[in-house]
Amino acid sequence: QLQLVESGGGLVQPGGSLRLSCAGPDFHAAPELHLAHYMIGWFRQAPGKEPEGVSCISSTGGTVSAEPLKGRFSISRNDVKNTVYLQMNSLKPEDTAVYYCVANWNPRSPICTLYHGNYTTWGQGTQVTVSS
């Protein structure tokens, strides 16, 4: 069963950067657990709000980012480390939220979505706080 572990959150000043990591499990004994078989998304949720799609990457490597975040946030995948990253630059206080890595089995597909209902596996989340 796929499990995702997020890390890299913390407190950062406005204008700063953070890189979040989403690590998949050891796939050598179970190749189906490699993240390249899944569409992977990053969502964030602020208190009292619905989850908001940030960025996603398809199993074939295509990416989608939420329009307001383009140019500041980017997603990438390292297939050797079986890890997906979210690079966040020029952070603003309104970026403060719990950030979740999510996945859904979708091999050999160029498709990923920013709708949280399309994902079946969620990590535990990592808190990002942007404040001076």
C-alpha positions in Angstrom: 0.0 0.0 0.0 1.3 3.4 -0.9 2.3 5.7 1.9 3.5 9.3 1.5 5.7 11.2 3.9 5.9 15.0 3.7 8.7 17.1 5.1 10.3 20.5 4.7 7.6 22.7 6.2 8.3 25.4 8.8 8.3 29.0 9.6 9.7 31.4 7.0 9.6 35.1 6.5 7.7 36.8 3.7 9.7 36.7 0.5 11.5 33.5 1.6 11.6 30.0 0.1 10.9 26.5 1.1 11.1 23.1 -0.6 8.7 20.5 0.5 9.4 16.8 -0.1 7.0 14.0 -0.5 8.7 10.6 -0.1 7.3 7.4 -1.4 8.2 4.0 0.0 11.1 1.7 -0.9 9.9 0.5 -4.3 12.6 -2.1 -5.0 10.6 -5.0 -3.5 7.3 -3.5 -4.8 7.8 -1.7 -8.1 4.2 -0.7 -8.2 4.9 1.7 -5.4 7.1 3.9 -7.5 5.6 7.4 -7.7 6.1 7.4 -11.4 3.0 5.2 -11.7 0.8 7.8 -9.9 -0.4 11.2 -10.5 0.9 13.2 -7.5 -0.5 16.5 -6.2 0.2 19.1 -3.6 -2.8 20.6 -1.8 -3.0 23.1 1.0 -5.6 23.7 3.6 -5.9 26.8 5.8 -8.0 26.7 8.9 -11.7 26.9 8.1 -11.1 26.5 4.3 -11.5 23.8 1.8 -8.4 22.1 0.4 -6.9 24.1 -2.4 -4.9 22.5 -5.3 -1.4 23.9 -5.6 0.3 21.8 -8.2 0.4 18.3 -9.6 2.6 16.0 -11.8 1.4 13.2 -14.0 3.0 9.7 -14.2 4.6 10.8 -17.5 6.0 14.0 -16.0 3.5 16.6 -17.1 2.8 19.3 -14.6 -0.1 21.6 -13.8 0.0 24.5 -11.3 -2.8 26.7 -10.0 -2.9 29.9 -12.0 -2.4 32.3 -9.1 0.7 30.4 -8.0 2.4 30.0 -11.4 5.8 31.6 -11.3 6.2 31.1 -7.6 5.5 27.4 -7.0 6.8 24.5 -9.0 6.6 20.7 -8.7 9.2 18.1 -9.7 9.9 14.4 -9.3 13.2 12.6 -8.6 12.7 9.0 -9.8 15.9 7.7 -8.2 14.8 9.0 -4.8 11.1 8.2 -5.4 10.3 11.7 -4.1 8.2 14.6 -5.4 9.1 18.1 -4.5 7.3 21.4 -4.2 9.5 24.4 -4.6 7.9 27.5 -3.1 9.5 31.0 -3.7 8.5 34.5 -2.8 6.3 33.2 0.0 3.5 35.4 1.3 1.5 35.3 4.5 -1.5 34.0 2.6 0.5 30.9 1.7 0.3 29.8 5.3 -1.5 26.4 5.5 -1.0 22.7 6.0 0.4 21.3 2.8 -0.6 17.7 1.8 1.0 15.4 -0.7 -1.6 13.2 -2.4 -1.5 10.4 -5.0 -3.7 8.3 -7.2 -2.8 5.3 -9.3 -2.7 6.5 -13.0 0.2 4.9 -14.9 1.4 6.0 -18.3 -0.9 9.0 -18.3 -0.2 12.6 -19.1 -3.1 13.7 -16.8 -3.1 15.1 -13.3 -5.8 17.3 -11.7 -6.1 19.9 -9.0 -9.4 18.5 -7.7 -8.8 16.8 -4.3 -11.6 14.3 -4.9 -9.5 12.6 -7.6 -6.9 11.4 -5.1 -7.2 8.4 -2.8 -3.9 8.5 -0.8 -3.0 11.4 1.4 0.1 12.1 3.5 0.0 13.4 7.0 0.6 17.0 6.0 3.3 19.5 6.8 2.7 23.0 8.3 4.0 26.0 6.4 3.8 29.4 8.2 4.8 32.6 6.5 5.2 35.4 9.0 7.6 38.1 10.1 
